[in-house]
Amino acid sequence: MFCTQGAGSHSLPVSWPETYGKMSRQTTVDNLWTQNIRPDGRSPTEMRQIKCSMGVFDKDKGGGGSAYFQIGNTKAVATVYGPHEGRASQKKVGAANQDKMTVNFEYSSACFSTNDRKTSTKADRKSMEMSCRLKSIMDNVFVHHLSEGSQVDIYIELIQDDGGAYAACINAVTLACIDAGVPLQDFVVACSATMAHGIPMIDISAAEKSTGMPELTLGILSKSKEIVVMEQNNLLKLIYFSDVLNLALDGCQRMLQVLEETCYHKFSLLQRVIEANLRRERT
């Protein structure tokens, strides 16, 4: 309801509404923490909404394997070309490793993916480091002896970073490699976790990360539960580490269910299309 101030009423100081608003917001946030409710309304063990799909680009037009992964407002797109015959330059470089598959990895982020605008998205140090880390993870998961001397080109684009971007990129690349038919030892799934006010929390958001919370990114192989990546940003007390680690492991298991359902939906649909084409040919 809209109210106007009467002529005889007393006006408040100009700075009072702003001061009261800040105090009110801070009081509200503190009350939420006491009730184990995060600022975005989630519980400590609740993950953001996940959306993912495979085959986002048409293979008939040279798209290769591709996947889209979104968790909350964090969005990533991965594209995989190959395995295919290596280029001449790559063959010379990898002449000593002909028993392995050559993996080229390129990570980039959109200039509008974060609040900080930037001009370079591929050649900057952060993007090159991310490319090397992601390449190292996937290079150890590929079954190299099935594609000896071949080459795989992987491109990952971070469209929007709202927290948990590293884990989102790993999950997107896993789906894209499966869509492209690249032989993998196992699913690689990743999830992030944090600790705040003595409470372990799963799937950190950008708003929570901006307050200086520690962020643990964990990536595992789904069957063996082998840890392939564990990276921590900001300090985390040792007494809390096991709780955060166990919560991240639980998040990886839940993430695996989502990826498996996506693959099942993709390939069950493909199977129905193949069966329909076979029936059409017989008639």
N, C-alpha and C positions, 0 to 999 in steps of 0.2 A: 504494500500500500504506500502510495506517494504522499508525503506530508510537506507542507510549506510552513515556514517559520513566521509566526505572527509579529506584528509591529512592536508589541510590547515585550517580546521575549528577549532573553539575554543571549547574546552570541558567544560561542566558545572560541578560545584561542585557535588560530589557524593551525598551529602545530599539534594540537591535541588529537584530532582524528588519526593523524599518521602515527603518533606515538602509541595511541591506544590500539591501533590496528596491529602494530608490530608486537605489542605485549599480548594481544589476544591470540595472534597466530602462534607465538611461541608457547603460550599456555596450552593451546590446543594440541600442538605437537607433543609436548611433555605428557599430557594426559593420554595420548594415543600410545606412547611408549610404555606407560604403566599398565596398559591393557593388552600389551603384546600385539599392537596394531601398527603397521608401518605407515609412513606418511602418505603412500599411495593407496592405502586401504587394505593391503594384503596382510595375511598372517605371515609369521616368520618362515614357515615351510611351504608357502604357496608360490608357485611360479606364475609368471605372466603368460598371457595367451600365446599359443604357438600356432603359426601357420606355415606350412611348407608344401612344396609341390616339385615334381620332376618333369623334365621335358618342356621347360618354359620356352625354348627356342626350337624351331622346326629343323629336324635333322636333314630333311630333304633339301634344305637350302644351305647346307654346310654348317648347321648350328652345333653339331656334336652333342655330347651329353651336357645337360644343364640342370640347374636346380635353383629354387628360391626358398630362402629360409627367413622367417620373421619370428621374433620373440618380443612381445611388447611393441615398442616402436623401433627396435633395432632390426634392420633389414639388410640382407646380403644376397647377392646373386653370383653363382659360380658356373663357369663353362669349362668343359674338358674336351679337347681335341685329341683323338688317338685311342689306342696305340696305332701309330702309323710309321712308315719308313722314315728314318732319321735323315735330316738334311746333311749335305756334304760337310759343312762346317762342323756340325755336331758329331759326325762320324770321326773326324780327325781329332777333335777334343777328347771324345770318349773311346779312342782306339784301344786304350788299355783296359777298359771296362766293357768289353763287348758282351759279357755274360749278364749285364744288367741293362735295365731300361732307363733311358735318359729322360729325366723329368725337368721340365721348365715351368717355373712358377712365377706368376706376376700378380701382385696385390696392389690395389689402388682404392682410394676412398673418394667419394664425391666431395667437391669443394663445399657443399652445403650440408655435409653429413653431421657436422657438429656446429656449435655456436661460434667457434673460431673459424673464420673464413681464411682460405689459403689459396695460393696460386698453383703450386705444384702438387700433384696427386700421385705420381708414380716414382719420380726420381728422388724424392726427399728421403732422409735417413730413416724415418720411422716406417715408411712404406717398404723400403728395402729390407729392414730388419724383420718386418712381419712376413715378407715373402720368404726369407731364409728360414724362419721358424716353421711356417706352414709346410714348406718343401721338405724340411727335415722330418716332420711328423709323417707325412704321406709317403715319403721315400722308404721309410722303414716298414710300412704296412703293405706296399705293393708286392705282388708275387712276381719277381723279376724274371725267373727262369721260364715263365710262360710267354714272355714277350722280349726275348733277348735281342738286343741291337735295335729295338724300336724306340720311339719317342712319344712322349705324352706332354701336351701343353695345357696348363691349367691357368685359368684367369678367374680372379675373385674380385668383386666390386662391392665395397661397403657403401650402401646407399644412405643409411642413417644409423648413427651411433647413439643409442639411448641406454647404454650399459650392456655388458656381456658381449661385446663385439667380437672378441677373440674366439670365444666358444661358438658364437653364431657362424663365424667363418669356417671353423672346423666342421661343423655339422653340414653346412651348405656344400663344402667340397666333398664330403663323404657321399652325399646323395648324388652329386653331379658325376662322380667317378662310377658309381653303380649304374647310373643312367647311360654312361658312355660305354659300359662293358669292360672297364679296366679291372683286371683281377686283383682282389683285395684279400688279405688274410682274414680280416674281420671288420665289423663295423667300428668306426672310430667316433665316439660320442663325447661331448664336452658340456660342461656346465660350470657356472660360477657360484661362489658362496662368500659370505662376509660375516662379520661380527660387530654388533653395536649394542651398547648398554648391557653387555653381558649376555646377549641373546644371539645365537647363531642363526643366520638367515640365508636363504637360498635365492639365487638369481638376482644379483645386484642391479639396480637401475642407475642411470646417469645422475639423477638427483641425489641418491644416496652416496654415490661415489664422490660427488662434488664436496661432500661434507668431510672428506678425509678418511672414510671407512676403508679398512683393508679389503682387498679383493683377491680371492684365491680362484684361479681358473684351473680346472682339472679335466683331463682327457684320458679316457681308458679304452681298451679293447673290450667289446661287449661280452665275449665268451670267457676269455682267460682272466678278465678283470685287471690285466696288466696296465700300469700307469704309463702312458706315453708322453704326457705333458703335465707339468704341475708348476704353475707360475704364480707368484704372489706380488701384489703391489701394495705399498704402505706396510707399516709394521703391524704384526699380530702377535699377541702374547702367547708364549708356548703353552700355557695351561689351557688355552682355548683352541689350539690348533687341531687336536683330534676331533673335537665336536664339529668344527667347520669342515674338516676333511670328510667325516662320515656323512655330513649333510650334502656335500658336493657329490659324493659317491651315490647317494640316493637320488640326487637330481640327474645324474648320468643314466641311471636305470630307467627313470621316468622318461628321459629324453630318448632312450633307445626304443621304448614302446611307440613313441610318436614316429620315429624314423621307419620302424618296421611296418607300421600301418600305412605310411606313405608309399613304401616300396610295394606292399601287398596290393594296394589300390592301383598303382601304376601297372604292375605286371599282370594282375587279374584282368584289367581292362584290355591290355595287349593280347592276352590269351583269348578273350572273347572275340576280339577283332579277327584274329587269325582263324579261329574256328568258323566264324561267319564267312570268311573268304573261301575256306575249304568247302563249306557246304554249297556256296554259290558256284564254285568250279565244278562240283559233282553234278549239279543240276543243269 
